Amino acid sequence: RLHYQPGKDDSSNSSSSDSSNIWTVLANTERWISDTLDKSNKAANDRNQKLREEIEQKAKMHFADDKTSNKSSESGRMQPQDNPYARKEVSYVCETGGELCMVVGGIFRRVREARELGESHGKNADLKIGDAPIGTMRQTNVVVIPNCEEIAQFRTFDTLIQAINQARRRAREFVVKMDKDQTKDDNLGKDWVVSINCAHLHPQYGMQTPEEQLTSMKHEEEEGEVDLNLQEYKKQRDEARRSPYPSVIVEVQSTPPPDFGAAAAATEAKAASEEPKPDDDVTSDDVKKLEALFGMSAATKKADDPFYDALGEAFGNKQIAAQTPLTLAQNWVLENDPAFNQESSTFTKSNTHHVDAAYEYVFNNLAMLNAQEPKRGQKSYIVLPKFLPTSATSFDRFAGQVSNIIRVMPSLKEKVVVSTFHPEHVMASTRCPVPVLVITWKREAERGLG
């Protein structure tokens, strides 16, 4: 039976099938969120009920006819507010992987998609796509993770999400260099503010360990009094986050830049740039003549041409071959890394220059390597030629955040060492032509618990 089809009510194996059926997982999560919000809005509903009664009372006072008063009361009756977390406003997705590295890579993928959605919203607003004015965009994505047993305990999941958020915050310090080819496109929407929040839910949210309970009891004894209202508030707050499955909530908000009179100046500058410019001295006929001249020179080249003979003498009759960043990294590692093993070492490459996409790529590679059961001492070289190419400090900090996330993963902690090569490194022994993240396995890895 496919796990992607709506599940049927199977009482014999309902508990095991719920977590494997995507539709059941999403339906349970959406139903839980709706019920939780209904409970939290009970006080607001009571106030609305009192307001409706006051409107009906006023209507009866103004109209003597019962039919007229009933009509007016019905027209003035307030309709219940729509649930803000309904499917039309919130998207629900399921991360089906059971391996924790793949789950972490999936979380960063959702963050990357949220960022790209916010940036595209700003670009579309600058391009004036559509007739309606484009304002602030908000969207919420609930990522449900039902199949990963490594995060079944709340403390493990909570520590992991905190490490991911810490890595995202530290990314603000990185010196990111954009591609020249994308500079023109990135100017659109660059003034828009895209903010992303990442929160989490868990069936055991807020549950304390025995050590934490003992510490809390000692703290209460030292203070000498207990605030019952505060305890009740904390209890309700934790219960409101105890979802049926471990989940991550990714919220994106794209806000337009504040207008300090720059819109009129930008309109004038755009009109000035669109004014026809006088013809330059170089015409299209001149360009065609130059193209024909260079083409004729290449076609009529002879072996005894002194010009090409002089070029051969200047370069020592060497052939010039273009090398890719991956080839540069492979040649440098082959000559400078004594721990390189041609049989077990692997090379992968990504052209990303965004931090969230780099995290996604790294942890997806870790998931792939962990599935292959790497041996002790095996190395994987992740070549990132366009990611932080001008700042070795930023690249080292990126590697440090990768290590921090790995340390809170039960299946990988104390099994993986992360190091770097970079063109701007102070030490010549680690000065590679392109940025390279090195993953070294300290001992044979075990498969994830999923």
Disulfide bonds with the S-S distance in Angstrom:
none
